[in-house]
Structure formats: C-alpha cells, structure tokens
Amino acid sequence: MDLDALRHGNFAKLGEAVTDWEQMTRKLADLQKDAENNLKAKADTAKWAGVNATVTREFIDKTAAEFADAHTQADSITKILSDTRGELIGYRTQLNDAIRRASEQNLTVVDTGCGTFTVAGNTRPDWASDPSGNTGVTDQKVVDAFRDEIQGILSKATESDTSAAKVLRLLVDQAKYGFADASYADRDEAAKAVAAAEKLAKMAENPDDMSLDDIAAFNRTMGQYHDDPLFAEQFATRLGPKKTLQFWTEMSYTHAGARGSELDTMKDLQSNLSMTLATASFSDSDAMKDWKKDLLAETNTNFRADKSPSPIGALGSQVISSLMRQGQYDTEFLDDYRQKLFKQDRGAGESNTDDLWVKGYDATDLVFGDGNGRDPLEGLFDGLSHNPEAAEHAFESKADLDHMLGTTKYTDRGESLGHALEAAVTGVANGDTSSMAPPHSADQVKIMGNIMQAVADPDGGADLVTKGLGESFGDMSASYMPEISQALAGPNSGSAFLTNSEDPGAFQGKHVPDVVRFLSATSADPAGRAGIIYGESIYTGSLLESHLSDPSLFHGSREHVLQDIGRNAGIIEGIVGHSVADGEVKAAVDGESDYNDALKQKGDAAKTWVNIGLTGLKLPEHLGGEVMGSVVGGAAGAVAGGAVDRLIEGQQMHGAKDQGLYASAKDLYAMRDSVNQQTQWSTEDALARHHVNLPKDDADDLIRNSVNVGWDQSSEYLSNTKERP
C-alpha cells in the first residue's frame, strides 16, 4: 500500500458500504426468520400429495435454507468490511502520528511510489550559523527507527487490505448459485483460516518430512478448521487432488502398524482430513469444481508410497473412499462418484467383488481402525450414510439395491451398507441425534419395500440379517412402524394408525407377507430385534398419547381405538416372539446375554428416536405441533419416552418370577405378558397425563384382551407366509 494512499485515505465510501451491508443483514435476518417460522414450518406440517409432495416441499426447504445462508454470508461480509475499515482507520492514525513525531525530529517522510518511501533529515541555509549548534543532521538510528515503524504500519495495513479482498472473493466464490454458509466474526478470523490452509497444504506436499510432532500440530490445526469452508477449499485446491491422495497413501504406508498414541494420532488425522475434504466438496468455486472433476479421474490410478518396494499400491478409488468415512460430502459429488463405483462393482458380479477390489492389493491398509480400506464401497457407503439425499439416490434403482445386498454374502461391507440404507429410507444421517426425521417420501417408502422384499425372499433372503445388516434392519423397522402397522391392520386404518408418510398404505395387500417375513428374519439379530421392540413401544406410546389427548383424531369410541392399538402391539411383537419360539434365532440370541446387551445399548438410540420424531406422527397443536418431536423435551413424545425408560431400566413385572421386562427370549408367554404390561403402562401414562375418565381396570382389561388377540393372530400371519417347525 502506498504511503499517501493510507495517509490521506478517505474511508467514507467504505463506511457507507458497511452501513448498507448492516441494513441488508438485518433485513435478511427478518426474511430468514419468516422463511423458517412461516414458509418452512407450514410446509413441514402440510399434507402434501402428488408432485407437491416431492417437488414443492423440496423447493420450499431449499428456499428456506438459502435465506439462512444469505443472512450468514451477508453477516460475514458486513463484519469483514467493518473490521477492515476499523483497522485501516487505525493504521492511518498510527501513520500520521509517526509522521508528526518524525517532523518534530526534523525529518521528512516522502512517498516515492509503488509502496516505497523515504525518511530524510531537513536542511535549511540558516542552520549553518545557528548559535545553538543545530546543523540539521539527525542521528541515523533515529531515521532507521522511524523508517522501520512506518514500514511496519504500512505492512500491516497492506495485509489487512489484501487479505480482506482475498477472503471476500473466496467467500463469494463458494456458491455459484445462491449463498455460502461460511460465518466469520471479522477479517482476521477469515484470514487466519486461509493462512492455516496454505501452511498445511505446503506441509502435505512433503509428507516424508513430517515428524510425529509435525503431524500432531497438523492435526490440531485441521481439527480446529475442518468445518471452515474457506480453510477446506484452500487446503484442497492448494494441495490438488492427486497430491491429496498421494499424501494419504504416504501417511498410510509410513505409519502402517501404528500402536498406542501414534495410532490415535493417525485415526484423528484420517478423521480430520475426511471432514476437511467433505466441507470443501460443497464449494462451487471454479477451482473446486476442477478439483472434484480431476479427483474422480484418478479412481483407477495406482497410488504407491515413494519408499514402497512393491509396484502395486492402492487404487485411487480405494484412497478416496478411505477418506469418506467421516463428514458429509456434497450430494452431486457423491452421485458422480457412486455412479462410477457402482458400475465397476456391478461389472464384477456379486461373487467376484473381492477379486475386483481386494486381491492384488494385499499390502494396502488405508484405514487406521476397523477394516483395511481395500473395498472402496465400504467407504462410499459410510459417506452415503452421512448424506441421506445422496443415499436415497443411490438405492432408487432396485437393480443396484439387489446387487449391493447380494454382494454382502461375499464381502464385509454389510454394516456400512446397512447404515447407508438407514439414511436412505429414514432421511436421517447416521449418528445424527439432533435433526427431526422428515416424513417418509414415496421414493423412500419404495426403497424400504424393496429392502423388505429382498429379505423376505425364501431363497436365502433371511441370511442378509447375519451379514452385518441386522441392526440396521431393526432401526428401519422402527422408523416404518406406522406403515407396517397399517399394512397389518389393512385398508382404511389410517385414522387409527397415524402418520404423515406420503405412501402410508404401500405395504398393504400383497406386500403383507414381505412385512411379516422381514420382521421375523430381523428378529434373528439381537440388535435388530431390540430395534423392532423399541420402535413398536415408541409408536404405541405415541398413538396412545395422540388419541387420548384428542378424540377428534378417530371418529369412534376411545375403547375401539385402544383395542386397535393393543391388537397391533400384540401382532408385531408376537411375530418377533413366535419367531424366537420357533427356534430360528436361538443361535443368534445365545441365551439371553446378547439380546439383553443389545436392548440396553439400543436404548440410548431409542431415546433420540423419540426426540427426532421417528414416526412422523401427527399430534394436536396443544401438544406442540402436528409432527411428533417438533418440540424436543416438551409434551410431544412424553408417553413414548416413558416406554423407552422402562425398557432401558428393565422394570420388574408382577407375577413374572422376577424376570425383567422383555428379558426372556425363550419363554413365549413371558414375552406376551411383557408386551401386555408395557402397553398397559403406556395407556396408564396417557390416561393420567390427559385426565381421561376411563377406569384403570377397564383399560387394563381392554388392553390385555386386545394384545392377546393380536398375539394369537401373529402366529397365523407367520404360518401363512412361511414354513414353520
């Protein structure tokens, strides 16, 4: 920056710009609030159908999100501009003060252009005869001190100006259409993020030079910034796609067999690097678009460490997928990558996937933790599990779904696939315990139907449960308890079994045998069975809360709807119980310990199911809104939460010989009594909460008889759909 430019700088125009942006930010804040509280809130509770259910709802959701991003971006720009203006005014004050003090020392400061200046002593003819002895000659140390001080001020002003311009351009380039969600408190914060990215990218170019201490420092910085959009994009684009993959290849080779603190460091590095690249993938800058395109071009490139004696290293796709296990990647990027991998995987056939990805890469271990990263589909599935939209896209094709399920018989990808399928059919990312589950779309219901059909296939479909998918099948069953309940109840049962699913009756009629066989097969996995039981208990509790608090939901007597709910609980859990009694799951359950452990562990997840609106259940407004879970911690889901608490605590049943609730997997009648007791307790909770005048003995008797009827019907359902011992 030129000296005179700062010295005489007029920042009035910049001040006007700051004022304009402040006003814009306030207006966008109002628009964001209106979009969230009116536009999106009303869309969430509306009963959509047809094109509106898919196109319009999605458009409204994205529009509301854009208003939020617009406000975030405007707020960041405002703060960066304001901070920069304040800094430059401060530097101008410092500069003028330094020049004034230099003048008092008989020094002149002159701008010589192109960012240069001189500091020189003043000379006048009369100084030669000055009786005081003043010759106009100034000590060179004083001149140098002023020169250094002024140079420091100009350097800081230049950094403030250029870094502000840089981060503002980067910020605007993040989104070609719409707005970025990058948030910064001031110029310095944004500039530090960019500088940190440049430093780490330079380090990653020479991985052999990085000691464990260097890696630890690298890790700390990346752990701090991996969610920062400017940092992530700058790191990725500065390093480049090929060097990014080479960096991780070198790290994996150099630290193979790591133990103790070194292993922990490498796990952290893999996680931080994955999340950084995931954040970067959302950038729409030209540089990042080229990065993503060039990265996908490396999927079949052989990457090997420089010091490796083997000519065969790892495929680019194996390296890419090993860095997808954490973080949410951009949907479009995941779509493009998934299409390439799916095509290759299908080409190998179900039984030859190991030949395609694993054999020949025996020395490759790209994952510090579970697995070795040789099967790139595992990492891809983990990436899909963190992006429900991309996961749904991945399994819309029944042919692709059937192929991937079929490959689990010959690979270890079942657990990762299960997590991706969960995200696809529920709309909730794996590990997300804060988001409210959206209503099931027609496409999601269709995928769920295809999954149940695959598991119900008499020709080995039930074996899928033992391939790492059982727990996910149980969670999916829980999420689809409304649709499953309507399938078992038959047509026109929606007034009793509430939901806002776009296709609540999709599993009725000819699909009921698939539902029954799916539930029965899933029971073979302890965690799968626990998921079904929690899902049924939560849904039953939610239904009781709804119907007893608002009689208008069901045009009939309370007794009638209670009978329907009790019978449904008996049918669903009876299918599970009879499957156990038939001896199909004795080996998997291994007595009681595996199941009891699964029930306890699943309890924590089940608590979040209540909070995130697992069922999408409609509730009256006085319970906090039309969708269950819309008020986390409020009245919505209170009875369901109590049901979960009892399952976790394993409260003892009267007359059950000190057996805990659902503790016995061997005694068919003990399990029936457990279902009865749990449903009766939930009914009592709902009656008490809403002061319904229904005698306790009458309610208990009604529920007991209804559950028993449903329990007996479950045996008939099983007999009609599969061969039994």
N, C-alpha and C positions, 0 to 999 in steps of 0.2 A: 504494500500500500504506500502511495506517495505521501510524503510528509505534509504537503499543503492540502491534500485531499482530506486528511484527518484533521489537520489544524483548523481548517475553515469549513469543515463538513457541516452541512445543513441537513439535519435528520428529521425535518418537519414532515417530508413526504413519507418517510418510513413510519413516523408516528401516526400519520393518517391511515396508512395501511394496517398498522396494528389495531387501531380503533375499528376499522372496517371488519377485520377478522374477528375481533371480540364480539361485535354485534352479530356477525354471521354465526359464530359459535353458540351464542345464546339462542338464536332463532332455531338452529339445528337441534339444540337440546330440547326445545319445546316440540319440534317435529318428531324427534326420537321418542319422546315420552308419549306423544299422541299415537304414533305408529305402534308402540308396544302395548299401550293400555287400551286402545280402541281397535285399531285395524287388526293386529295380530291376535289379541285376546278374543275378539269376537269371532275371528276365523277359526281359532282353536276349538271353540265351543259350538260352532255351527255344524249342522248335519249336512255334509256335502254328498253329492251323488254325481255319477257320470264324469264328464270332463272336468267339472268344477272340483271334484274330489282329488284330482291329480294335478291338473294344470293351474287352476286358480289358487288353490291352497299353497302350492309350492311358490307361485309368484308372489303371494302376499307375504309368506315367510321370508323370502329373499329380499323383498322390498323393505320390510321392517328391519332386516339386518343391515341393509345398505344405509338406512337413515342412521343407525347406530355407528356404522363405520364412518359415515360422512361427518358426524359430530366428533368422533375420535380424531379423525385426520385434521379437521378444522381446529380443534383444540390444540393439537400438537403444533400445527403451523403457527397459530397465534402465540403460543408460548415460546417457540424458537425465534420468531420475529421480535417479540417483545424483549426476550433475553438478549438477543444480539444487539438491538438498538440500545439497551441499557449499558451493555458492555462497551460499545463504540463511543457512546457519550462519555463514559467513564475514562476511556483511554484518551479521548480528546482533551478532557480536563487535565489528565496527568501530563499530556504532551505540552499543553500551553503553560502549565505550571513549571515544567522543566525548562522551557524556552525563556520564561520570565526570569527564573533563577540564573540561567546562563547569561542573560543580558546584564544582570546585576554584577556578574563577574567579568564584564566587558567582553562577552563572547557573542558571536552572531551565528545563528543556525540558519542554513540556506538549503532549500530543496533543490537538488541538482537533477531531478527527473529519474524515471524508471526505478523508483523505490530507493534512490540514493540521496544522501545529503552530506553537508559538511558542517563542522563546528570549528570556527576560527576566531582568533583574538581580534578586537577592534584596534585600529591605529588612527591617530589624528596628529597633525603637524605640531599643535601646541603642547603635546605630551613631552616633546624633547626638552623643553625648558621648564617643565613642571617642577616647582620647588619641592613638591612632596616626594619627588623621585619616581612617580608613576611613569613607566616607559611604555605602557600598553602591552607588555609582554606577559602572557599568562602561563602559569605552570602547566606543562604538558599533561601531567597527571590529572589536573582539573578538566582539561579538554577531553581527555580519554574517558573520564568518568561520565561527563555529560553525553558524550557520543554513545557510550555503552547503555546509559539509561534510556536515551531517546530511541536507540535501536531496539532495545527490549520492548518498549511501549509499542513501536511500530510492528514488531514481530507478533506480539500478542493480538494487536488489532487486525493484522493480516490473517492470522489463524482464525480469529472469531468470524471475520467476513467470509473467508473462503470455505471454512467448514460449514458455516450456516448455509451457504449456497449449495454445497455438496449434499448435505443431508436433506435439504428441501427438495432437490432434484430427485434424489433416491426415494424419498417419501412419496412423491407424486408418481414416480415410475412404477411403484409397487403394483398398482392396479391400472391396467389399460382402460378398462371399463369399470365404472363405479369408484369405490374408495378403499383405502387401506385401513387396517385396524391397528396400525402402529401408534403407540402412545408414548410421548416424551414430555418430561416436565420442563425441559429447557434445552438450549442449543448444546450445552456442554454434555448433557446426558446422551444425546443422539450422536455427537461427535466421538465420544468415548467408545460407544458401541461399534462405530465404523472403524476406528483406530484399532480396537481389540481384534476385530475380524481380520484386518490386514496383517496384524502381527502373527496371529495364529495360522493364517494361510501360508505365510512365509516359513514358519516353523515346520508345517506339514509337508512342505516341498522337500525337506531333507530329514525324513524320519530316522535315518541311521544316526543322526547327530543328537537325537533326543534321549537324554538320560531319564531314569525313573522320576527324578526330581522335576525335570522339564515336563514330563508327561503329567505329573501331578499338578503343576502350575497351569499347563494347557487345559487340564480337566476343570480346574477351579474356574477359570475364565469362561470356558464353554458352558459349564453348569450354571453360571450366572446369566449368560446371554442366550441360551439356546432357544428361548421363546421370542427373542427380539428380531423382528422382520429385517431391519437394516443389517444387523450383525450377520444373520443367517445368510442373506443373499450375498453380502460382500465376501463372506468366508467361502461360500460355494463357488462363486464366479471368479474370485481371485485365484483359488486353487485349481479350478477347472474340473470337469467330470472325470477325465482319465487319471489325473493326479489324485483326485479324491479316492478313487477305487484302488489306486496303487498304494496310497497312504495306509489304507486299512489292510491291504494284503501284507505290507511290510510289518505293520504292528502285530498282525496275527501270527506271522512266521517268527518274528523276533521274540515274542513273549509266549510262544506255544508252551503248554505245560505249566503256566504260571500257578503259583500257590500263595496262600496267605494274603498279605497286604498287596502284593503285586497283582494277584487275581482280582481282588476288589477294585484296584485301580483300573484294570483293563475292562472290567464289567461296567464301571462308571463311564469310561471313555466311550465304549460302544453305545451305551445308552445316550450320552450327551451328543455324540456325533449323529446318531439316528434322529434325535429330536431336532437338532440344528438343521439337518437336511430336510426334514419334514416341514419345518417352518419355512425354509427357503422355497420349497416347491409351490407355495401359494403366491409367490411373486410373479407378476405379469410383465416385468421389465424385459426388454429385448435381450439383455444379457442372460437372464434366467431362462427365457424361452429357448435360447440356443443351448444352454447348459442341459436342460431336460432332454431336448432332442438328441444332443450328442451323447448323453449318458445312455439312452436307450439303444444307440448304435453300437455300444460296447458290450451288449449282452453275451455275445459269443466270442469275445476276445479272451485270450489266455493271459491271465494276470499271475505273475510269479514274483516272489521276492528276489531282489538282486543277488542275495547270498545263497539262495536255494540251489542245491546241486541238481535238483530234478527239473527237466524241461517243461513238465506239466505242473501248472499251479492251480488256479481256480477260474472258472468261467466268470465273465463279467456279471451274469445274472446271479450267480452264487454270492458274489461280493455285494451286489446291490441289495439282494433280499436279506442278507445278514445285517444290513443297516436299516431295515424296515420294521424291526421288532418293537420299536418304541416310537411314539409320536404319531400324529395324524397327518398323512400326506394328502396332497391335493387330489380331488376326485378325478379330474381329467388326466392327470399324470398316472394315477393308479389304473384307470381304464386302459390307457395305452400300453402300460407295462403288462398288465394282466392279460390282455389280448395276445401279446407275443408269447408269454409263457404258457398260456392255456393251449395255444396252437401247437407248440412244441410238445407239450405233455400228452395231448390227445394223439399226436402222431406216433408216440411210442406205444400206445395201448395201455390198458390198465395194469397188466402184469409186468411190463417192461420199463416202468418208470425208474427203478433202481439202476437198470442198465444205462439209461439215458443220463441220469444226474450223478449217480454215486460211484459206479465202477469206473476206475481210471483216475479218480480223484481221492484216492485213499489217504494221501498226505495232507489233504485240505481240512483245516479246522478253523472256521471263521467266526465261531461263536464262543465267547467266554461264559460258559454256563451250560444250560441244557442243550443237547444236540451238538452238531458239528457244522451246520450250515450247508451241507452238501446238497440237500434238496431245496432248491430255491422257492418251491411252492410253499414250504413251511413259513418262511419269512414273509412271502407275499400274503398268505392268509392272516398272519399276525397284523400286517399293515391294513388289510381289509377290515379286520375286526375293530380297528380304531376309527374307521370311516364307514358308517352304516350305509350311506348313499352309494359309495363305490362297491360295498359288499352286495347290496341289492342288485346292482348292475351285473355283478359277476355271476350270479346264480339265476338270472332271469331265464336263461336257456336251460331247459330240462336236460338236454343232451350233455351240457357242460356239468350240471349238477350231478347227474348219474355217473358220469365218468369220474369225477373227483371223489364221490363216495365209494365207487368201485376200487379206486387206487388205494384206499386205506387198508385193504386186505394185504397189500404188498409193500407198504411204506409205514413210516412212523408219523405221518402228517395228520393223523386223525384229530388230535387235540386242537391243533391250530385251525384245522378246517372247521371244527365244531364252534370255535369262538367266532370265526368269520360268518358262519351260518346264523349264529345267535344275533349278531349285529344286523345281518341282512333282514331277518324276519321280525325283529323287535324294534329296530330303529334306534337302539341304544348302544353306544360304543362299549367295547369290553373294558371293564374297570371303571366306567363312569357311574358314580353313585349320586350325582347331583342333578342330572337332566331328567325332566319329566318325559316318560315314554310317550311318543306320539301315537295317535290312533293307527291301527293297522291299515295300510293301504291295500287295495285289491291285489296289487302285484306282490306285496309281502305275503298275503294270505295264500296266493297261488304257489309261491315258493314253499311255504310251510306245508301245503297239501302235497306237493311233490316229494318233500322230505318224508312225510308220514307214509306215503305210498311206497317209497323205496325201502323203508324199514319194515313195512308190513309185508313185503314180498316174501312168499313162502320159500322161495329158493335162496335162502341164506341172508335175507334182509335183516333178520334179528341179530346176525353176527356183527353188524355195524356198531352195535352198542358196546361191544367188547374191544373196539378199535380206537378207544380214546374219545369217543363221541357221546358216551352215556350221560355224563354230567350236563353237557350242552343240550341234549335232547330233553332232559328233565327241566332245565330252565326254560326251554322253548315251550314245553307243555304248560308250564306255569303261566307264561305270558299269554298263551292262547286258551286259557281256561274258559273265557266267555264263549268263544266259537266252539270249543269242544263240548261245553255244556249244552249249547243249542243243538249241536249235532246229535247228542244222546237223547235230548228231550223231543226233538222232531220239529216239524214246521210250526210257525206261529208261536214260538216260545220266547220271542224277544222281549215281551213285556215282563216276563219273569226273570230271564237271564240277560241283564242289561249290558250293553256295550256300545261303543261308537265306532266299531270296526266298519270299514267300508263294505265288507262282504261277510256279515256275521253268519250267514247260513251256508257258507261254502262247503262245509264238511257234512252236510245232511244227506240223507238218502243213501245212494250207492257208496258214498265215501265213509260211512259209519264203520264198516269192518276195518278200514285202514286206521281209523282213530283208535279203535279197541286194540288192534294188534300192536300199534305203535306204543300205546300206554303200557301194554303187557310186556313188550320187549324192553322198553326203557326201565322197567322195574328191575331188570336184571343187574343194573348198575346201582350200587348203594347211593351215590350222589344223585343219580337220575331219579331214583325212587323218592329221595328226600325232596327233590325239586317239585315233583308232582304233588306230594303231600302238602308242602308249604303253599304251592300255588292254589290248590283246592281250598285250603284253610283260609287263605287270604281272600280269595274270591267269595267264599261262603260268608265270611265275616262282613265283607263289603256289601254284599247283597242284602244281608240282614239289616245292616245299618241304613241302607237306602230305603228299603221297603217299609221298615218300621218307623222311619222318620217322616216319610212322605207317602201316604196311602194312595195318592193320585197316580203314582207310577204304574200301579197294577189295578186294572178295573175288575176287582173281585175282592173277596174277603182276605183278611190277613192270614187266616188259618190256611187258606188254599195256597197262597204263595209260599208260606212256610213249609207246607208239605212238599211243594215242588223243589224248594232249596234243599230240604233234608234228603229227599229221594236222590237228588243229583249228587250230593256228597256221598251217599251210600254206593251209588253206581260207580263213580270214579275211583274211590278208594277201595271199593270191592273188587274192581278189575285188578288193582295192584295186589290186594290181599289174596285173591284166588290164584293169581299167577305165582305168588310165593308158595302157597299151599300145594300147587301142582308140582312143585319140586323143580321149577325151571330156573330158580335163582339161588338155590341153596349154596352152590359153589361160590357164586359171586359175593353173596352176603357173608359167607364164612361165619356161621353162627349169628351173633348179634353185634360184635365189635365194629365191623366195617360200617354197617348201616348206622349204628348209634354215633360213631365218629362223624360220618357224613352229615347226619341230621344236625349235630352241633355246629359243624363248620358252615353248613349251608344257612344256618340261622342268621349269621351276620349279613349275608347277601339278601336273605329274605326280608330283613328289616328295611333295606334300601328299596326293595320291590314295592313296599307299601308307600314309601316316600316319593318314588318317581312315578307313581301312577301306573303300576304294572298292568292293570286290567283295562285302563282307559274307561273306567266305569263312570257313567253319568250319575251325578249327585245333585240334589236340590241346592239352590243358591244359598240357603241359610246354613249349609254345611261347608261353604267355602268355594262354591263354583260347580260347574257341571262336570268337570273332569276330576276324577279321584287324584289326590296328590297335588292339586293346584295350590293348596295352602299347606306346605310342609310343616308338620308339627301342630297343625290345627285339628279341628274335629274330623276332617276327612281321613278315613282310614283308621280311626281310633279302635274300632272293634277288631279289624284285621290285625292291627298292631298287637292287641291283647292276645289274639290267637297265636301269633308268632312267639310272643313272650312265653306262653305256656309250652309251646313245642320246644323252645330252647331250654327252658327250666326243667322240662320233663316232670311236671306235677304228677303226683300220685293219684290213681283212680280209686274210688271207693269200690271194695269188693273185687279187686283185680289182683289180689295176692301180692300186693306191693310192687306190681310191675308199673314202670313209668309209662307215661302217655306215648303210645306208638313204640314202646321199647321191644316188643316181641315181634319177630319176623316169622316165627314158627307156628304160633297159635292163632289160627284163623279167627276164632271167636273173640279172642282178646283184642285183635286189631279192629274187629267190627265194633266192639264196645268202646275202643279208643275213639273211633270216628264219631260214635254217638255222643260220647262225653264232650269231645271238643266242640261239636256242633251245638250241643245244649248250652255249653258255657258261652259261646258266642251269641246265642239267642238271648241268654240272660243279660249279657252285657248290653246288647242293643235295646232290650226292653227297659232296662234301668236307665240308660242314657236318655231315652226319649219318652220316658214316663208312659209307656203303653200299658193300658189296663188289660193284661192278659195273664191270668193266674199262672204261677210258676209250674204247678203240677200239670196243668193242661198243656202248657208249652213243652215241657219235658216229654210228656206222653206223646204229643203230636210229632215231635222231632224224632223220638225213639222209633216210633212205628214207621215213619217215613224213611229214615235211614235204613231200617231193616228191610223194607220193601225194595229199596234201591240196591241194597247189598245182595239180596237174592236175585234181582234182575241182572246184576253184573255177571253172575255165573252163567246165566243164559246168554248174555252178549258174547262171552268168551266161547262158549260151546258152539255158537252159531258162526263164529269167524275163524276158528282154528281147531285142530285136533288136540284133545286133552287126554291125560292119563286117566 
